[in-house]
């Protein structure tokens, strides 16, 4: 599946992606524990060796999958979209930080918090990986004043980006997180319980 230039940061290792033969798409939700488990294994145990072991043969795409039964899911993915706008090269490090702190954005930890206050915490987290906290918050903040024509659903500066991501994911019918696609086809054999060794065995078998 194609990757819009504005979301280029979702591709791991731009060094190999221009000539990549295979594409592995990871549909992950920032507040899904199983997504966090898969991301951690890949990011820390598998991806660092990909450029050397599979040069110009494979790219990994992080597909942001909002799970609407967790209200905060939209907010955390908006933060990811803001990072993509400001510093695409920080998207994966930010994702690592967000997964590490995901429990702070679970239902019981945001239920009594104003939306913009949640955004402030997300902006602070983005600041921890090198972004300007204020710039991130500016993209996320929701105004308390009506928009043009009296609109009350004004959204924020990344709302349109989120709409594109959701539209693309819906067209593919992705539901469960994590979901893995290999060259556009769901790879049901890969689960969040995959160890680094299992990933390497799978890659050795399938990435030629």
Backbone as JSON Lines, residues from 0, in Angstrom:
{"i":0,"aa":"X","n":[0.85,-1.19,0.0],"ca":[0.0,0.0,0.0],"c":[0.88,1.24,0.0]}
{"i":1,"aa":"X","n":[0.47,2.25,-0.73],"ca":[1.26,3.47,-0.86],"c":[1.3,4.25,0.44]}
{"i":2,"aa":"X","n":[2.31,5.1,0.57],"ca":[2.47,5.94,1.74],"c":[2.52,7.39,1.31]}
{"i":3,"aa":"X","n":[1.56,8.18,1.79],"ca":[1.53,9.6,1.45],"c":[2.78,10.3,1.98]}
{"i":4,"aa":"X","n":[3.38,11.2,1.22],"ca":[4.6,11.89,1.68],"c":[4.46,12.54,3.05]}
{"i":5,"aa":"X","n":[3.27,13.05,3.38],"ca":[3.11,13.72,4.67],"c":[3.22,12.74,5.83]}
{"i":6,"aa":"X","n":[3.08,11.44,5.55],"ca":[3.19,10.42,6.58],"c":[4.49,9.62,6.45]}
{"i":7,"aa":"X","n":[5.47,10.18,5.77],"ca":[6.72,9.46,5.5],"c":[7.41,8.97,6.76]}
{"i":8,"aa":"X","n":[7.21,9.68,7.85],"ca":[7.84,9.29,9.1],"c":[7.38,7.94,9.62]}
{"i":9,"aa":"X","n":[6.27,7.43,9.11],"ca":[5.77,6.13,9.56],"c":[6.6,4.98,9.03]}
{"i":10,"aa":"X","n":[7.44,5.24,8.04],"ca":[8.3,4.2,7.47],"c":[9.57,4.1,8.28]}
{"i":11,"aa":"X","n":[9.91,2.88,8.69],"ca":[11.14,2.7,9.45],"c":[12.31,2.59,8.51]}
{"i":12,"aa":"X","n":[13.32,3.38,8.73],"ca":[14.57,3.4,7.98],"c":[14.37,3.86,6.55]}
{"i":13,"aa":"X","n":[14.37,5.18,6.36],"ca":[14.25,5.75,5.02],"c":[15.4,5.3,4.13]}
{"i":14,"aa":"X","n":[16.47,4.83,4.77],"ca":[17.65,4.39,4.03],"c":[17.34,3.24,3.09]}
{"i":15,"aa":"X","n":[16.4,2.37,3.51],"ca":[16.12,1.21,2.67],"c":[14.81,1.33,1.91]}
{"i":16,"aa":"X","n":[13.91,2.18,2.37],"ca":[12.56,2.18,1.8],"c":[12.47,2.56,0.32]}
{"i":17,"aa":"X","n":[13.32,3.45,-0.22],"ca":[13.15,3.8,-1.63],"c":[13.29,2.61,-2.58]}
{"i":18,"aa":"X","n":[14.09,1.59,-2.2],"ca":[14.3,0.45,-3.08],"c":[13.67,-0.82,-2.52]}
{"i":19,"aa":"X","n":[12.82,-0.67,-1.52],"ca":[12.27,-1.83,-0.84],"c":[11.47,-2.7,-1.79]}
{"i":20,"aa":"X","n":[11.63,-4.0,-1.64],"ca":[10.87,-4.96,-2.43],"c":[9.62,-5.37,-1.67]}
{"i":21,"aa":"X","n":[9.78,-5.62,-0.39],"ca":[8.67,-6.07,0.45],"c":[8.23,-4.97,1.4]}
{"i":22,"aa":"X","n":[6.94,-4.98,1.75],"ca":[6.42,-4.01,2.7],"c":[5.65,-4.72,3.8]}
{"i":23,"aa":"X","n":[6.02,-4.43,5.04],"ca":[5.33,-4.96,6.21],"c":[4.63,-3.79,6.9]}
{"i":24,"aa":"X","n":[3.31,-3.86,6.96],"ca":[2.52,-2.8,7.58],"c":[2.05,-3.26,8.95]}
{"i":25,"aa":"X","n":[2.27,-2.41,9.92],"ca":[1.92,-2.71,11.31],"c":[0.77,-1.8,11.74]}
{"i":26,"aa":"X","n":[-0.39,-2.36,11.92],"ca":[-1.55,-1.58,12.36],"c":[-1.59,-1.65,13.89]}
{"i":27,"aa":"X","n":[-1.22,-0.52,14.5],"ca":[-1.04,-0.48,15.94],"c":[-1.83,0.66,16.57]}
{"i":28,"aa":"X","n":[-2.29,0.41,17.8],"ca":[-2.99,1.45,18.56],"c":[-2.17,1.77,19.8]}
{"i":29,"aa":"X","n":[-1.94,3.03,20.04],"ca":[-1.09,3.45,21.15],"c":[-1.61,3.06,22.53]}
{"i":30,"aa":"X","n":[-2.9,2.81,22.67],"ca":[-3.42,2.42,23.98],"c":[-3.83,0.95,24.0]}
{"i":31,"aa":"X","n":[-3.28,0.16,23.1],"ca":[-3.51,-1.28,23.06],"c":[-2.29,-1.98,23.64]}
{"i":32,"aa":"X","n":[-2.42,-2.73,24.73],"ca":[-1.27,-3.42,25.33],"c":[-0.59,-4.4,24.37]}
{"i":33,"aa":"X","n":[-1.37,-5.03,23.51],"ca":[-0.79,-6.0,22.58],"c":[0.01,-5.3,21.49]}
{"i":34,"aa":"X","n":[-0.46,-4.11,21.1],"ca":[0.31,-3.3,20.14],"c":[1.64,-2.89,20.77]}
{"i":35,"aa":"X","n":[1.6,-2.51,22.03],"ca":[2.82,-2.09,22.73],"c":[3.82,-3.24,22.78]}
{"i":36,"aa":"X","n":[3.32,-4.44,23.02],"ca":[4.21,-5.61,23.1],"c":[4.88,-5.87,21.76]}
{"i":37,"aa":"X","n":[4.11,-5.82,20.68],"ca":[4.68,-6.05,19.35],"c":[5.68,-4.96,18.99]}
{"i":38,"aa":"X","n":[5.31,-3.72,19.25],"ca":[6.2,-2.6,18.91],"c":[7.52,-2.73,19.64]}
{"i":39,"aa":"X","n":[7.48,-3.03,20.93],"ca":[8.69,-3.12,21.72],"c":[9.63,-4.2,21.18]}
{"i":40,"aa":"X","n":[9.08,-5.36,20.85],"ca":[9.9,-6.44,20.31],"c":[10.54,-6.02,19.0]}
{"i":41,"aa":"X","n":[9.75,-5.45,18.12],"ca":[10.27,-5.05,16.82],"c":[11.3,-3.93,16.94]}
{"i":42,"aa":"X","n":[10.95,-2.89,17.66],"ca":[11.78,-1.69,17.7],"c":[13.13,-1.95,18.37]}
{"i":43,"aa":"X","n":[13.1,-2.79,19.39],"ca":[14.33,-3.01,20.15],"c":[15.13,-4.23,19.74]}
{"i":44,"aa":"X","n":[14.45,-5.24,19.18],"ca":[15.14,-6.5,18.91],"c":[15.25,-6.86,17.43]}
{"i":45,"aa":"X","n":[14.43,-6.26,16.58],"ca":[14.39,-6.67,15.18],"c":[14.84,-5.55,14.23]}
{"i":46,"aa":"X","n":[14.21,-4.41,14.32],"ca":[14.45,-3.34,13.36],"c":[15.9,-2.83,13.31]}
{"i":47,"aa":"X","n":[16.61,-2.79,14.43],"ca":[17.99,-2.32,14.34],"c":[18.88,-3.11,13.38]}
{"i":48,"aa":"X","n":[18.56,-4.38,13.17],"ca":[19.39,-5.21,12.29],"c":[18.86,-5.3,10.86]}
{"i":49,"aa":"X","n":[17.69,-4.7,10.6],"ca":[17.07,-4.82,9.28],"c":[17.93,-4.22,8.15]}
{"i":50,"aa":"X","n":[18.47,-3.01,8.29],"ca":[19.26,-2.45,7.18],"c":[20.45,-3.32,6.79]}
{"i":51,"aa":"X","n":[21.05,-3.99,7.77],"ca":[22.22,-4.82,7.48],"c":[21.84,-6.19,6.94]}
{"i":52,"aa":"X","n":[20.8,-6.8,7.53],"ca":[20.44,-8.16,7.13],"c":[19.6,-8.21,5.86]}
{"i":53,"aa":"X","n":[18.81,-7.15,5.63],"ca":[17.92,-7.14,4.46],"c":[18.05,-5.82,3.71]}
{"i":54,"aa":"X","n":[19.24,-5.48,3.25],"ca":[19.43,-4.18,2.58],"c":[18.59,-4.04,1.32]}
{"i":55,"aa":"X","n":[17.82,-2.96,1.27],"ca":[16.99,-2.65,0.1],"c":[16.0,-3.75,-0.22]}
{"i":56,"aa":"X","n":[15.56,-4.49,0.81],"ca":[14.63,-5.6,0.56],"c":[13.29,-5.45,1.26]}
{"i":57,"aa":"X","n":[13.23,-4.66,2.33],"ca":[11.99,-4.59,3.1],"c":[11.88,-3.24,3.81]}
{"i":58,"aa":"X","n":[10.64,-2.79,3.94],"ca":[10.37,-1.61,4.75],"c":[9.21,-1.93,5.69]}
{"i":59,"aa":"X","n":[9.22,-1.29,6.83],"ca":[8.16,-1.44,7.83],"c":[7.4,-0.13,7.91]}
{"i":60,"aa":"X","n":[6.08,-0.21,7.85],"ca":[5.24,0.97,7.96],"c":[4.39,0.88,9.22]}
{"i":61,"aa":"X","n":[4.43,1.92,10.02],"ca":[3.58,2.02,11.21],"c":[2.27,2.67,10.78]}
{"i":62,"aa":"X","n":[1.21,1.88,10.81],"ca":[-0.12,2.4,10.47],"c":[-0.88,2.68,11.76]}
{"i":63,"aa":"X","n":[-1.24,3.92,11.96],"ca":[-1.94,4.32,13.18],"c":[-3.4,3.87,13.12]}
{"i":64,"aa":"X","n":[-3.77,2.99,14.03],"ca":[-5.11,2.41,14.04],"c":[-5.85,2.86,15.29]}
{"i":65,"aa":"X","n":[-6.76,3.8,15.13],"ca":[-7.56,4.3,16.25],"c":[-8.61,3.27,16.63]}
{"i":66,"aa":"X","n":[-8.68,2.94,17.91],"ca":[-9.72,2.03,18.42],"c":[-10.72,2.87,19.21]}
{"i":67,"aa":"X","n":[-11.88,3.14,18.62],"ca":[-12.81,4.14,19.19],"c":[-13.44,3.77,20.52]}
{"i":68,"aa":"X","n":[-13.36,2.49,20.93],"ca":[-13.93,2.15,22.24],"c":[-13.03,2.65,23.37]}
{"i":69,"aa":"X","n":[-11.82,3.1,23.03],"ca":[-10.97,3.8,23.98],"c":[-10.96,5.27,23.56]}
{"i":70,"aa":"X","n":[-11.73,6.13,24.22],"ca":[-11.83,7.53,23.79],"c":[-10.48,8.23,23.64]}
{"i":71,"aa":"X","n":[-9.52,7.87,24.47],"ca":[-8.22,8.54,24.38],"c":[-7.42,8.1,23.17]}
{"i":72,"aa":"X","n":[-7.85,7.04,22.5],"ca":[-7.12,6.55,21.34],"c":[-6.99,7.63,20.27]}
{"i":73,"aa":"X","n":[-8.07,8.36,20.04],"ca":[-8.01,9.45,19.06],"c":[-6.99,10.5,19.48]}
{"i":74,"aa":"X","n":[-6.97,10.84,20.75],"ca":[-6.09,11.9,21.22],"c":[-4.62,11.52,21.08]}
{"i":75,"aa":"X","n":[-4.28,10.29,21.43],"ca":[-2.87,9.9,21.35],"c":[-2.41,9.78,19.89]}
{"i":76,"aa":"X","n":[-3.31,9.35,19.02],"ca":[-2.94,9.27,17.61],"c":[-2.86,10.65,16.98]}
{"i":77,"aa":"X","n":[-3.64,11.6,17.49],"ca":[-3.48,12.98,17.03],"c":[-2.08,13.47,17.38]}
{"i":78,"aa":"X","n":[-1.59,13.09,18.54],"ca":[-0.24,13.48,18.93],"c":[0.78,12.89,17.96]}
{"i":79,"aa":"X","n":[0.56,11.63,17.57],"ca":[1.44,11.02,16.58],"c":[1.41,11.78,15.26]}
{"i":80,"aa":"X","n":[0.22,12.23,14.87],"ca":[0.08,13.0,13.63],"c":[0.8,14.34,13.74]}
{"i":81,"aa":"X","n":[0.75,14.94,14.91],"ca":[1.45,16.22,15.12],"c":[2.96,16.03,14.98]}
{"i":82,"aa":"X","n":[3.47,14.94,15.52],"ca":[4.9,14.66,15.42],"c":[5.28,14.44,13.95]}
{"i":83,"aa":"X","n":[4.43,13.75,13.2],"ca":[4.7,13.54,11.78],"c":[4.8,14.86,11.03]}
{"i":84,"aa":"X","n":[4.01,15.82,11.43],"ca":[4.06,17.14,10.77],"c":[5.33,17.9,11.12]}
{"i":85,"aa":"X","n":[5.72,17.84,12.36],"ca":[6.82,18.68,12.84],"c":[8.2,18.06,12.66]}
{"i":86,"aa":"X","n":[8.28,16.75,12.86],"ca":[9.59,16.08,12.81],"c":[9.39,14.61,12.48]}
{"i":87,"aa":"X","n":[9.2,14.29,11.21],"ca":[8.94,12.89,10.83],"c":[9.98,11.9,11.34]}
{"i":88,"aa":"X","n":[11.22,12.34,11.46],"ca":[12.28,11.45,11.93],"c":[12.16,11.13,13.41]}
{"i":89,"aa":"X","n":[11.28,11.85,14.12],"ca":[11.06,11.58,15.54],"c":[9.83,10.7,15.77]}
{"i":90,"aa":"X","n":[9.15,10.29,14.71],"ca":[7.9,9.56,14.88],"c":[8.11,8.23,15.61]}
{"i":91,"aa":"X","n":[9.09,7.45,15.19],"ca":[9.32,6.16,15.84],"c":[9.82,6.33,17.27]}
{"i":92,"aa":"X","n":[10.78,7.22,17.55],"ca":[11.16,7.45,18.95],"c":[9.99,7.93,19.81]}
{"i":93,"aa":"X","n":[9.14,8.81,19.24],"ca":[7.97,9.26,19.99],"c":[7.03,8.09,20.25]}
{"i":94,"aa":"X","n":[6.84,7.24,19.25],"ca":[5.97,6.08,19.42],"c":[6.49,5.17,20.53]}
{"i":95,"aa":"X","n":[7.81,5.0,20.57],"ca":[8.39,4.19,21.64],"c":[8.06,4.8,23.0]}
{"i":96,"aa":"X","n":[8.25,6.11,23.13],"ca":[7.97,6.79,24.4],"c":[6.5,6.68,24.77]}
{"i":97,"aa":"X","n":[5.62,6.84,23.79],"ca":[4.19,6.79,24.06],"c":[3.76,5.38,24.48]}
{"i":98,"aa":"X","n":[4.28,4.38,23.83],"ca":[3.95,3.01,24.24],"c":[4.46,2.73,25.66]}
{"i":99,"aa":"X","n":[5.61,3.25,25.98],"ca":[6.15,3.05,27.33],"c":[5.29,3.71,28.4]}
{"i":100,"aa":"X","n":[4.61,4.79,28.0],"ca":[3.77,5.53,28.95],"c":[2.28,5.33,28.67]}
{"i":101,"aa":"X","n":[1.94,4.3,27.9],"ca":[0.56,4.17,27.44],"c":[-0.45,4.09,28.58]}
{"i":102,"aa":"X","n":[-0.1,3.48,29.7],"ca":[-1.05,3.34,30.8],"c":[-1.5,4.69,31.34]}
{"i":103,"aa":"X","n":[-0.67,5.7,31.16],"ca":[-1.03,7.04,31.61],"c":[-2.19,7.62,30.8]}
{"i":104,"aa":"X","n":[-2.5,6.96,29.67],"ca":[-3.57,7.45,28.81],"c":[-4.7,6.44,28.67]}
{"i":105,"aa":"X","n":[-4.71,5.44,29.56],"ca":[-5.82,4.49,29.6],"c":[-7.06,5.2,30.17]}
{"i":106,"aa":"X","n":[-8.2,4.58,29.97],"ca":[-9.49,5.19,30.32],"c":[-9.51,5.81,31.72]}
{"i":107,"aa":"X","n":[-9.12,5.03,32.73],"ca":[-9.26,5.52,34.1],"c":[-8.32,6.69,34.4]}
{"i":108,"aa":"X","n":[-7.3,6.88,33.58],"ca":[-6.35,7.96,33.82],"c":[-6.65,9.23,33.03]}
{"i":109,"aa":"X","n":[-7.69,9.19,32.22],"ca":[-8.06,10.4,31.47],"c":[-9.52,10.8,31.69]}
{"i":110,"aa":"X","n":[-10.28,9.96,32.38],"ca":[-11.72,10.18,32.47],"c":[-12.08,11.51,33.12]}
{"i":111,"aa":"X","n":[-11.27,11.98,34.04],"ca":[-11.57,13.25,34.73],"c":[-10.7,14.4,34.22]}
{"i":112,"aa":"X","n":[-10.05,14.18,33.09],"ca":[-9.12,15.18,32.57],"c":[-9.7,15.91,31.37]}
{"i":113,"aa":"X","n":[-9.55,17.23,31.34],"ca":[-9.98,18.0,30.17],"c":[-9.15,17.6,28.96]}
{"i":114,"aa":"X","n":[-9.77,17.65,27.8],"ca":[-9.1,17.2,26.56],"c":[-7.79,17.94,26.32]}
{"i":115,"aa":"X","n":[-7.8,19.24,26.46],"ca":[-6.57,20.0,26.22],"c":[-5.49,19.68,27.24]}
{"i":116,"aa":"X","n":[-5.89,19.25,28.44],"ca":[-4.9,18.86,29.44],"c":[-4.22,17.55,29.04]}
{"i":117,"aa":"X","n":[-5.0,16.66,28.44],"ca":[-4.4,15.42,27.91],"c":[-3.42,15.76,26.8]}
{"i":118,"aa":"X","n":[-3.79,16.7,25.95],"ca":[-2.89,17.14,24.88],"c":[-1.6,17.73,25.46]}
{"i":119,"aa":"X","n":[-1.71,18.45,26.55],"ca":[-0.51,19.04,27.16],"c":[0.44,17.95,27.64]}
{"i":120,"aa":"X","n":[-0.11,16.88,28.19],"ca":[0.74,15.78,28.63],"c":[1.39,15.08,27.44]}
{"i":121,"aa":"X","n":[0.65,14.95,26.35],"ca":[1.21,14.34,25.15],"c":[2.29,15.22,24.53]}
{"i":122,"aa":"X","n":[2.07,16.52,24.56],"ca":[3.07,17.45,24.04],"c":[4.35,17.38,24.87]}
{"i":123,"aa":"X","n":[4.19,17.24,26.18],"ca":[5.35,17.11,27.06],"c":[6.12,15.83,26.74]}
{"i":124,"aa":"X","n":[5.39,14.76,26.45],"ca":[6.04,13.51,26.09],"c":[6.8,13.66,24.77]}
{"i":125,"aa":"X","n":[6.21,14.39,23.83],"ca":[6.9,14.66,22.57],"c":[8.16,15.48,22.81]}
{"i":126,"aa":"X","n":[8.09,16.37,23.78],"ca":[9.26,17.16,24.13],"c":[10.41,16.31,24.64]}
{"i":127,"aa":"X","n":[10.07,15.17,25.24],"ca":[11.1,14.29,25.79],"c":[11.93,13.62,24.72]}
{"i":128,"aa":"X","n":[11.45,13.63,23.46],"ca":[12.23,13.02,22.37],"c":[12.75,14.08,21.4]}
{"i":129,"aa":"X","n":[12.72,15.33,21.83],"ca":[13.39,16.37,21.06],"c":[12.52,17.35,20.31]}
{"i":130,"aa":"X","n":[11.2,17.27,20.46],"ca":[10.34,18.26,19.8],"c":[10.08,19.44,20.72]}
{"i":131,"aa":"X","n":[9.64,20.53,20.12],"ca":[9.25,21.69,20.9],"c":[7.84,21.47,21.43]}
{"i":132,"aa":"X","n":[7.74,21.39,22.74],"ca":[6.48,21.08,23.4],"c":[5.36,22.02,22.96]}
{"i":133,"aa":"X","n":[5.65,23.31,22.92],"ca":[4.63,24.3,22.56],"c":[4.14,24.12,21.13]}
{"i":134,"aa":"X","n":[5.05,23.76,20.22],"ca":[4.66,23.57,18.83],"c":[3.73,22.38,18.67]}
{"i":135,"aa":"X","n":[3.99,21.33,19.44],"ca":[3.12,20.15,19.39],"c":[1.74,20.51,19.93]}
{"i":136,"aa":"X","n":[1.71,21.21,21.06],"ca":[0.42,21.56,21.65],"c":[-0.39,22.47,20.74]}
{"i":137,"aa":"X","n":[0.28,23.37,20.03],"ca":[-0.43,24.27,19.12],"c":[-1.19,23.49,18.04]}
{"i":138,"aa":"X","n":[-0.63,22.39,17.61],"ca":[-1.31,21.57,16.59],"c":[-2.47,20.78,17.18]}
{"i":139,"aa":"X","n":[-2.42,20.53,18.47],"ca":[-3.42,19.66,19.11],"c":[-4.55,20.42,19.8]}
{"i":140,"aa":"X","n":[-4.29,21.61,20.24],"ca":[-5.24,22.35,21.07],"c":[-6.59,22.54,20.38]}
{"i":141,"aa":"X","n":[-7.64,22.35,21.15],"ca":[-9.02,22.6,20.69],"c":[-9.48,23.93,21.26]}
{"i":142,"aa":"X","n":[-9.93,24.81,20.39],"ca":[-10.41,26.12,20.84],"c":[-11.77,25.98,21.5]}
{"i":143,"aa":"X","n":[-12.04,26.85,22.48],"ca":[-13.36,26.86,23.13],"c":[-14.28,27.91,22.51]}
{"i":144,"aa":"X","n":[-13.86,28.42,21.34],"ca":[-14.67,29.41,20.64],"c":[-15.15,28.85,19.3]}
{"i":145,"aa":"X","n":[-16.36,29.2,18.89],"ca":[-16.89,28.7,17.62],"c":[-15.99,29.06,16.44]}
{"i":146,"aa":"X","n":[-16.0,28.21,15.44],"ca":[-15.2,28.48,14.27],"c":[-15.96,29.28,13.24]}
{"i":147,"aa":"X","n":[-15.45,29.29,12.02],"ca":[-16.08,30.05,10.94],"c":[-17.51,29.56,10.71]}
{"i":148,"aa":"X","n":[-18.43,30.5,10.59],"ca":[-19.82,30.15,10.37],"c":[-20.51,29.61,11.61]}
{"i":149,"aa":"X","n":[-19.87,29.74,12.75],"ca":[-20.47,29.29,14.0],"c":[-20.27,27.81,14.29]}
{"i":150,"aa":"X","n":[-19.39,27.15,13.56],"ca":[-19.14,25.74,13.76],"c":[-18.67,25.45,15.18]}
{"i":151,"aa":"X","n":[-19.22,24.39,15.76],"ca":[-18.83,24.0,17.12],"c":[-17.93,22.76,17.11]}
{"i":152,"aa":"X","n":[-17.88,22.06,15.98],"ca":[-16.96,20.92,15.82],"c":[-15.75,21.4,15.01]}
{"i":153,"aa":"X","n":[-14.9,22.16,15.67],"ca":[-13.81,22.81,14.95],"c":[-12.59,21.92,14.74]}
{"i":154,"aa":"X","n":[-12.44,20.88,15.58],"ca":[-11.27,20.03,15.46],"c":[-9.99,20.78,15.78]}
{"i":155,"aa":"X","n":[-8.88,20.19,15.39],"ca":[-7.6,20.87,15.59],"c":[-6.8,20.83,14.28]}
{"i":156,"aa":"X","n":[-5.53,21.14,14.34],"ca":[-4.75,21.28,13.11],"c":[-4.29,19.96,12.51]}
{"i":157,"aa":"X","n":[-4.57,18.86,13.18],"ca":[-4.23,17.55,12.6],"c":[-5.49,16.72,12.31]}
{"i":158,"aa":"X","n":[-6.65,17.32,12.48],"ca":[-7.9,16.58,12.25],"c":[-7.96,15.99,10.84]}
{"i":159,"aa":"X","n":[-7.59,16.76,9.84],"ca":[-7.66,16.27,8.46],"c":[-6.69,15.11,8.23]}
{"i":160,"aa":"X","n":[-5.54,15.14,8.89],"ca":[-4.59,14.03,8.77],"c":[-5.18,12.76,9.36]}
{"i":161,"aa":"X","n":[-5.82,12.9,10.52],"ca":[-6.46,11.74,11.16],"c":[-7.56,11.17,10.28]}
{"i":162,"aa":"X","n":[-8.32,12.04,9.64],"ca":[-9.39,11.58,8.75],"c":[-8.82,10.72,7.61]}
{"i":163,"aa":"X","n":[-7.69,11.15,7.06],"ca":[-7.07,10.37,5.98],"c":[-6.61,9.0,6.47]}
{"i":164,"aa":"X","n":[-6.01,8.96,7.64],"ca":[-5.57,7.68,8.19],"c":[-6.74,6.75,8.43]}
{"i":165,"aa":"X","n":[-7.79,7.26,9.03],"ca":[-8.97,6.44,9.33],"c":[-9.62,5.94,8.04]}
{"i":166,"aa":"X","n":[-9.73,6.82,7.05],"ca":[-10.33,6.44,5.77],"c":[-9.55,5.3,5.13]}
{"i":167,"aa":"X","n":[-8.22,5.4,5.11],"ca":[-7.38,4.37,4.5],"c":[-7.54,3.04,5.23]}
{"i":168,"aa":"X","n":[-7.55,3.07,6.55],"ca":[-7.66,1.85,7.33],"c":[-9.03,1.2,7.17]}
{"i":169,"aa":"X","n":[-10.07,2.02,7.11],"ca":[-11.42,1.48,6.93],"c":[-11.59,0.79,5.59]}
{"i":170,"aa":"X","n":[-10.97,1.34,4.57],"ca":[-11.09,0.74,3.24],"c":[-10.48,-0.66,3.2]}
{"i":171,"aa":"X","n":[-9.51,-0.89,4.07],"ca":[-8.9,-2.22,4.14],"c":[-9.63,-3.14,5.11]}
{"i":172,"aa":"X","n":[-10.52,-2.59,5.91],"ca":[-11.28,-3.4,6.85],"c":[-10.48,-3.86,8.06]}
{"i":173,"aa":"X","n":[-9.42,-3.12,8.41],"ca":[-8.63,-3.49,9.58],"c":[-9.43,-3.22,10.84]}
{"i":174,"aa":"X","n":[-9.45,-4.2,11.75],"ca":[-10.24,-4.05,12.99],"c":[-9.37,-4.32,14.22]}
{"i":175,"aa":"X","n":[-8.74,-5.48,14.28],"ca":[-7.98,-5.89,15.45],"c":[-6.61,-5.23,15.48]}
{"i":176,"aa":"X","n":[-6.14,-4.9,16.67],"ca":[-4.75,-4.46,16.84],"c":[-4.04,-5.41,17.78]}
{"i":177,"aa":"X","n":[-2.8,-5.76,17.42],"ca":[-2.13,-5.39,16.18],"c":[-2.57,-6.28,15.01]}
{"i":178,"aa":"X","n":[-2.52,-5.71,13.82],"ca":[-2.71,-6.46,12.57],"c":[-1.49,-6.21,11.71]}
{"i":179,"aa":"X","n":[-1.0,-7.26,11.08],"ca":[0.19,-7.15,10.22],"c":[-0.18,-7.52,8.8]}
{"i":180,"aa":"X","n":[0.2,-6.67,7.85],"ca":[0.03,-6.96,6.42],"c":[1.4,-7.14,5.8]}
{"i":181,"aa":"X","n":[1.52,-8.16,4.96],"ca":[2.76,-8.4,4.23],"c":[2.46,-8.24,2.75]}
{"i":182,"aa":"X","n":[3.03,-7.23,2.16],"ca":[2.78,-6.91,0.75],"c":[1.29,-6.79,0.46]}
{"i":183,"aa":"X","n":[0.57,-6.14,1.38],"ca":[-0.83,-5.84,1.19],"c":[-1.8,-6.91,1.61]}
{"i":184,"aa":"X","n":[-1.29,-8.06,2.09],"ca":[-2.16,-9.18,2.49],"c":[-1.95,-9.45,3.97]}
{"i":185,"aa":"X","n":[-3.08,-9.64,4.71],"ca":[-2.96,-9.87,6.14],"c":[-2.16,-11.14,6.43]}
{"i":186,"aa":"X","n":[-1.22,-11.01,7.34],"ca":[-0.38,-12.14,7.74],"c":[-0.82,-12.6,9.12]}
{"i":187,"aa":"X","n":[-1.77,-13.54,9.13],"ca":[-2.39,-13.97,10.37],"c":[-1.49,-14.78,11.28]}
{"i":188,"aa":"X","n":[-0.37,-15.25,10.77],"ca":[0.51,-16.07,11.6],"c":[1.32,-15.25,12.6]}
{"i":189,"aa":"X","n":[1.4,-13.95,12.37],"ca":[2.19,-13.09,13.26],"c":[1.3,-12.49,14.33]}
{"i":190,"aa":"X","n":[1.7,-12.66,15.57],"ca":[0.92,-12.13,16.68],"c":[1.79,-11.29,17.59]}
{"i":191,"aa":"X","n":[1.16,-10.67,18.57],"ca":[1.91,-9.82,19.51],"c":[2.86,-10.64,20.37]}
{"i":192,"aa":"X","n":[2.64,-11.94,20.46],"ca":[3.5,-12.8,21.28],"c":[4.79,-13.2,20.57]}
{"i":193,"aa":"X","n":[4.91,-12.84,19.3],"ca":[6.13,-13.15,18.55],"c":[7.36,-12.6,19.27]}
{"i":194,"aa":"X","n":[8.35,-13.45,19.44],"ca":[9.61,-13.01,20.02],"c":[10.51,-12.45,18.92]}
{"i":195,"aa":"X","n":[11.6,-11.83,19.31],"ca":[12.54,-11.34,18.32],"c":[13.06,-12.46,17.44]}
{"i":196,"aa":"X","n":[13.31,-13.61,18.03],"ca":[13.81,-14.75,17.26],"c":[12.77,-15.23,16.25]}
{"i":197,"aa":"X","n":[11.51,-15.27,16.67],"ca":[10.45,-15.69,15.75],"c":[10.31,-14.72,14.58]}
{"i":198,"aa":"X","n":[10.44,-13.43,14.88],"ca":[10.4,-12.43,13.8],"c":[11.56,-12.67,12.82]}
{"i":199,"aa":"X","n":[12.73,-12.91,13.35],"ca":[13.89,-13.12,12.48],"c":[13.72,-14.37,11.62]}
{"i":200,"aa":"X","n":[13.17,-15.42,12.21],"ca":[12.93,-16.65,11.44],"c":[11.91,-16.39,10.34]}
{"i":201,"aa":"X","n":[10.87,-15.61,10.66],"ca":[9.85,-15.31,9.66],"c":[10.43,-14.46,8.54]}
{"i":202,"aa":"X","n":[11.21,-13.47,8.9],"ca":[11.82,-12.6,7.9],"c":[12.78,-13.38,7.0]}
{"i":203,"aa":"X","n":[13.58,-14.26,7.59],"ca":[14.52,-15.06,6.8],"c":[13.78,-15.92,5.78]}
{"i":204,"aa":"X","n":[12.61,-16.37,6.16],"ca":[11.83,-17.25,5.28],"c":[11.11,-16.47,4.19]}
{"i":205,"aa":"X","n":[10.66,-15.27,4.5],"ca":[9.76,-14.55,3.58],"c":[10.4,-13.38,2.84]}
{"i":206,"aa":"X","n":[11.48,-12.83,3.34],"ca":[12.1,-11.68,2.69],"c":[13.31,-12.19,1.91]}
{"i":207,"aa":"X","n":[13.13,-12.28,0.61],"ca":[14.2,-12.81,-0.27],"c":[14.73,-11.7,-1.17]}
